């Protein structure tokens, strides 16, 4: 069956249809519109709301951000940045999405090359790669694209990241940083992007990837005598195993850091060993390097 791309030519839905699609009450949709000025809602001659695809996408992001623990106002801001932003790179996000929709792997890589040339590697990850992949994830959720589109875009991005790492400068002294997803976390693209930024900055790193068991992480950290360990977890159900991994690193006396949606809210970060790296890949690189520079020379790693 052909896959319909979610664009502005799609038939607008009624508020009742959007409510059913997103599992959000009609009253809540109206509240978001009044409080946060969700743009793009059109009205018929009779005054009834009609929601085009872009607005539905924005509402879905607001819903998901609130579910992750964000305040509604912050969630609305995030949605605007992802869907209708004037930030540098917005046109590149659309180009990435068009290439992914056409299953054009070369187009995805070419888009990322141009983004890196214009914005730099860090901004390419934060302003192009991550927002585009989030959009594709939302498309897949509502059946507007096939899982094959998501897999193709992921593999094209992964190939691009690998090429950047292959041409990275020789690592400077200071030890290896070990990167791993939590024991229950499957999605490693963001972690690989972080590793690319570290490598491009001259930091030696190793990526263990998805679903890294605690014993595997422990052995790898000891074998490499890692200067630091970063654990990423995005799902709430993966938070506790990820904390167990961080605790194992703390038991080794090894500097540990963590990130991901599972740790987005302040309560989710209470009593978690290590340092939270935030949501920006660029800022995370800065925080990690700053922390390692402050370490006494006799610490492990």
DRENGUZA-111149 format. One record per residue (C-alpha): residue in three letters; x, y, z. Coordinates in steps of 0.2 Angstrom, whole numbers, plus 5000, padded with zeros to 4 digits. Example, Ala and Ser with C-alpha at 12.3 -4.5 7.8 and 13.67 -1.06 7.14 Angstrom:
# residues 2
{r ALA; {5062; 4978; 5039}} {r SER; {5068; 4995; 5036}} 
This chain:
# residues 301
{r UNK; {5000; 5000; 5000}} {r UNK; {5007; 5017; 4996}} {r UNK; {5013; 5028; 5010}} {r UNK; {5005; 5045; 5011}} {r UNK; {5018; 5059; 5017}} {r UNK; {5011; 5070; 5030}} {r UNK; {5011; 5087; 5021}} {r UNK; {5000; 5102; 5020}} {r UNK; {4990; 5095; 5006}} {r UNK; {4982; 5081; 5017}} {r UNK; {4964; 5083; 5021}} {r UNK; {4962; 5093; 5037}} {r UNK; {4953; 5084; 5052}} {r UNK; {4940; 5090; 5064}} {r UNK; {4944; 5092; 5082}} {r UNK; {4934; 5076; 5086}} {r UNK; {4945; 5067; 5074}} {r UNK; {4961; 5074; 5081}} {r UNK; {4955; 5070; 5098}} {r UNK; {4953; 5052; 5094}} {r UNK; {4969; 5051; 5084}} {r UNK; {4980; 5058; 5098}} {r UNK; {4969; 5052; 5113}} {r UNK; {4969; 5070; 5119}} {r UNK; {4952; 5077; 5126}} {r UNK; {4944; 5090; 5115}} {r UNK; {4944; 5102; 5130}} {r UNK; {4963; 5100; 5131}} {r UNK; {4965; 5104; 5113}} {r UNK; {4955; 5120; 5115}} {r UNK; {4965; 5124; 5130}} {r UNK; {4982; 5122; 5121}} {r UNK; {4975; 5133; 5107}} {r UNK; {4970; 5147; 5118}} {r UNK; {4985; 5147; 5130}} {r UNK; {4999; 5143; 5118}} {r UNK; {4992; 5149; 5101}} {r UNK; {4995; 5133; 5092}} {r UNK; {4996; 5140; 5074}} {r UNK; {4988; 5134; 5058}} {r UNK; {4971; 5129; 5064}} {r UNK; {4958; 5135; 5051}} {r UNK; {4940; 5137; 5052}} {r UNK; {4925; 5133; 5041}} {r UNK; {4912; 5146; 5036}} {r UNK; {4902; 5139; 5050}} {r UNK; {4916; 5142; 5063}} {r UNK; {4922; 5124; 5065}} {r UNK; {4940; 5120; 5068}} {r UNK; {4950; 5110; 5055}} {r UNK; {4967; 5104; 5058}} {r UNK; {4980; 5102; 5044}} {r UNK; {4994; 5089; 5045}} {r UNK; {5007; 5100; 5052}} {r UNK; {4996; 5106; 5066}} {r UNK; {4992; 5088; 5071}} {r UNK; {5011; 5084; 5071}} {r UNK; {5014; 5099; 5083}} {r UNK; {5000; 5094; 5094}} {r UNK; {5007; 5076; 5095}} {r UNK; {5024; 5083; 5100}} {r UNK; {5015; 5093; 5114}} {r UNK; {5006; 5078; 5120}} {r UNK; {5022; 5067; 5120}} {r UNK; {5033; 5081; 5128}} {r UNK; {5020; 5083; 5142}} {r UNK; {5020; 5064; 5144}} {r UNK; {5039; 5065; 5146}} {r UNK; {5037; 5076; 5161}} {r UNK; {5038; 5094; 5153}} {r UNK; {5026; 5108; 5158}} {r UNK; {5013; 5112; 5144}} {r UNK; {5021; 5129; 5140}} {r UNK; {5038; 5121; 5138}} {r UNK; {5031; 5107; 5127}} {r UNK; {5022; 5120; 5116}} {r UNK; {5039; 5129; 5114}} {r UNK; {5048; 5113; 5109}} {r UNK; {5034; 5108; 5097}} {r UNK; {5036; 5125; 5088}} {r UNK; {5055; 5123; 5087}} {r UNK; {5053; 5105; 5079}} {r UNK; {5038; 5109; 5067}} {r UNK; {5038; 5127; 5063}} {r UNK; {5054; 5135; 5068}} {r UNK; {5064; 5149; 5060}} {r UNK; {5080; 5143; 5068}} {r UNK; {5095; 5140; 5056}} {r UNK; {5094; 5123; 5048}} {r UNK; {5075; 5123; 5047}} {r UNK; {5076; 5121; 5028}} {r UNK; {5089; 5107; 5030}} {r UNK; {5077; 5098; 5041}} {r UNK; {5063; 5098; 5027}} {r UNK; {5076; 5093; 5015}} {r UNK; {5081; 5078; 5026}} {r UNK; {5063; 5073; 5028}} {r UNK; {5060; 5074; 5009}} {r UNK; {5075; 5063; 5006}} {r UNK; {5069; 5050; 5019}} {r UNK; {5052; 5050; 5012}} {r UNK; {5059; 5046; 4995}} {r UNK; {5070; 5033; 5002}} {r UNK; {5085; 5042; 4995}} {r UNK; {5100; 5038; 5006}} {r UNK; {5112; 5048; 4996}} {r UNK; {5100; 5063; 4998}} {r UNK; {5100; 5061; 5017}} {r UNK; {5119; 5060; 5018}} {r UNK; {5121; 5075; 5006}} {r UNK; {5109; 5085; 5017}} {r UNK; {5119; 5081; 5032}} {r UNK; {5135; 5086; 5023}} {r UNK; {5128; 5103; 5018}} {r UNK; {5122; 5106; 5036}} {r UNK; {5139; 5102; 5043}} {r UNK; {5147; 5115; 5031}} {r UNK; {5134; 5128; 5035}} {r UNK; {5131; 5125; 5053}} {r UNK; {5145; 5115; 5060}} {r UNK; {5144; 5097; 5066}} {r UNK; {5137; 5100; 5083}} {r UNK; {5123; 5111; 5076}} {r UNK; {5119; 5098; 5063}} {r UNK; {5116; 5085; 5076}} {r UNK; {5105; 5096; 5087}} {r UNK; {5096; 5107; 5074}} {r UNK; {5095; 5095; 5059}} {r UNK; {5098; 5076; 5063}} {r UNK; {5088; 5075; 5079}} {r UNK; {5073; 5085; 5075}} {r UNK; {5071; 5076; 5058}} {r UNK; {5072; 5059; 5066}} {r UNK; {5059; 5064; 5079}} {r UNK; {5048; 5070; 5065}} {r UNK; {5050; 5053; 5056}} {r UNK; {5046; 5044; 5072}} {r UNK; {5030; 5054; 5074}} {r UNK; {5025; 5050; 5056}} {r UNK; {5028; 5032; 5059}} {r UNK; {5017; 5032; 5074}} {r UNK; {5002; 5038; 5065}} {r UNK; {5005; 5027; 5049}} {r UNK; {5010; 5041; 5038}} {r UNK; {5026; 5032; 5034}} {r UNK; {5032; 5014; 5034}} {r UNK; {5045; 5008; 5047}} {r UNK; {5056; 5006; 5031}} {r UNK; {5057; 5025; 5030}} {r UNK; {5063; 5026; 5048}} {r UNK; {5076; 5012; 5046}} {r UNK; {5083; 5019; 5030}} {r UNK; {5085; 5037; 5037}} {r UNK; {5093; 5029; 5052}} {r UNK; {5106; 5019; 5042}} {r UNK; {5110; 5034; 5031}} {r UNK; {5113; 5045; 5046}} {r UNK; {5123; 5031; 5054}} {r UNK; {5134; 5029; 5038}} {r UNK; {5137; 5048; 5038}} {r UNK; {5142; 5048; 5056}} {r UNK; {5154; 5034; 5053}} {r UNK; {5162; 5043; 5039}} {r UNK; {5165; 5058; 5050}} {r UNK; {5173; 5047; 5063}} {r UNK; {5184; 5039; 5050}} {r UNK; {5192; 5056; 5046}} {r UNK; {5192; 5063; 5064}} {r UNK; {5209; 5069; 5070}} {r UNK; {5221; 5058; 5080}} {r UNK; {5215; 5057; 5098}} {r UNK; {5224; 5068; 5111}} {r UNK; {5230; 5061; 5127}} {r UNK; {5217; 5060; 5141}} {r UNK; {5209; 5043; 5141}} {r UNK; {5195; 5034; 5132}} {r UNK; {5176; 5038; 5135}} {r UNK; {5165; 5023; 5135}} {r UNK; {5147; 5026; 5128}} {r UNK; {5133; 5014; 5131}} {r UNK; {5114; 5013; 5130}} {r UNK; {5105; 5007; 5145}} {r UNK; {5102; 4988; 5146}} {r UNK; {5084; 4990; 5140}} {r UNK; {5087; 5004; 5127}} {r UNK; {5087; 5000; 5108}} {r UNK; {5090; 5017; 5100}} {r UNK; {5108; 5021; 5099}} {r UNK; {5109; 5034; 5085}} {r UNK; {5109; 5049; 5097}} {r UNK; {5123; 5041; 5106}} {r UNK; {5133; 5037; 5090}} {r UNK; {5131; 5056; 5086}} {r UNK; {5138; 5061; 5103}} {r UNK; {5153; 5049; 5100}} {r UNK; {5156; 5057; 5083}} {r UNK; {5156; 5074; 5091}} {r UNK; {5169; 5068; 5104}} {r UNK; {5180; 5060; 5091}} {r UNK; {5179; 5076; 5080}} {r UNK; {5185; 5085; 5096}} {r UNK; {5200; 5074; 5097}} {r UNK; {5193; 5063; 5111}} {r UNK; {5195; 5044; 5110}} {r UNK; {5179; 5035; 5113}} {r UNK; {5171; 5018; 5111}} {r UNK; {5152; 5015; 5108}} {r UNK; {5145; 4999; 5115}} {r UNK; {5128; 5003; 5107}} {r UNK; {5110; 4997; 5112}} {r UNK; {5105; 4986; 5126}} {r UNK; {5122; 4985; 5135}} {r UNK; {5121; 4974; 5150}} {r UNK; {5129; 4980; 5166}} {r UNK; {5142; 4966; 5166}} {r UNK; {5147; 4970; 5149}} {r UNK; {5149; 4988; 5153}} {r UNK; {5159; 4984; 5169}} {r UNK; {5171; 4973; 5159}} {r UNK; {5173; 4985; 5145}} {r UNK; {5176; 5000; 5157}} {r UNK; {5190; 4990; 5166}} {r UNK; {5198; 4983; 5150}} {r UNK; {5199; 5000; 5142}} {r UNK; {5203; 5009; 5159}} {r UNK; {5190; 5022; 5153}} {r UNK; {5192; 5040; 5158}} {r UNK; {5173; 5041; 5159}} {r UNK; {5157; 5032; 5155}} {r UNK; {5141; 5039; 5148}} {r UNK; {5125; 5029; 5149}} {r UNK; {5110; 5035; 5139}} {r UNK; {5092; 5029; 5142}} {r UNK; {5076; 5036; 5134}} {r UNK; {5062; 5025; 5140}} {r UNK; {5055; 5026; 5158}} {r UNK; {5055; 5007; 5159}} {r UNK; {5074; 5008; 5156}} {r UNK; {5078; 5021; 5169}} {r UNK; {5081; 5008; 5183}} {r UNK; {5093; 4997; 5174}} {r UNK; {5102; 5012; 5167}} {r UNK; {5104; 5018; 5185}} {r UNK; {5111; 5001; 5190}} {r UNK; {5124; 5003; 5176}} {r UNK; {5129; 5020; 5183}} {r UNK; {5130; 5013; 5200}} {r UNK; {5142; 4999; 5194}} {r UNK; {5153; 5013; 5187}} {r UNK; {5152; 5023; 5203}} {r UNK; {5158; 5007; 5212}} {r UNK; {5173; 5007; 5201}} {r UNK; {5177; 5025; 5206}} {r UNK; {5175; 5029; 5188}} {r UNK; {5167; 5046; 5182}} {r UNK; {5150; 5043; 5175}} {r UNK; {5138; 5054; 5165}} {r UNK; {5120; 5051; 5159}} {r UNK; {5107; 5058; 5147}} {r UNK; {5091; 5054; 5138}} {r UNK; {5072; 5056; 5140}} {r UNK; {5072; 5044; 5155}} {r UNK; {5081; 5057; 5165}} {r UNK; {5072; 5073; 5158}} {r UNK; {5064; 5078; 5174}} {r UNK; {5072; 5083; 5190}} {r UNK; {5063; 5070; 5200}} {r UNK; {5070; 5057; 5188}} {r UNK; {5088; 5063; 5192}} {r UNK; {5087; 5061; 5211}} {r UNK; {5100; 5050; 5218}} {r UNK; {5107; 5045; 5201}} {r UNK; {5125; 5043; 5202}} {r UNK; {5135; 5054; 5190}} {r UNK; {5132; 5070; 5181}} {r UNK; {5117; 5074; 5169}} {r UNK; {5123; 5080; 5152}} {r UNK; {5107; 5089; 5147}} {r UNK; {5098; 5088; 5130}} {r UNK; {5110; 5097; 5118}} {r UNK; {5123; 5086; 5111}} {r UNK; {5135; 5102; 5109}} {r UNK; {5133; 5106; 5127}} {r UNK; {5135; 5088; 5133}} {r UNK; {5152; 5088; 5124}} {r UNK; {5157; 5104; 5133}} {r UNK; {5151; 5098; 5150}} {r UNK; {5160; 5081; 5149}} {r UNK; {5176; 5089; 5143}} {r UNK; {5175; 5102; 5157}} {r UNK; {5172; 5089; 5170}} {r UNK; {5187; 5078; 5164}} {r UNK; {5198; 5093; 5164}} {r UNK; {5194; 5096; 5182}} {r UNK; {5199; 5078; 5187}} {r UNK; {5214; 5076; 5198}} {r UNK; {5228; 5066; 5189}} {r UNK; {5227; 5052; 5201}} {r UNK; {5209; 5047; 5198}} {r UNK; {5205; 5031; 5189}} {r UNK; {5206; 5032; 5170}} 
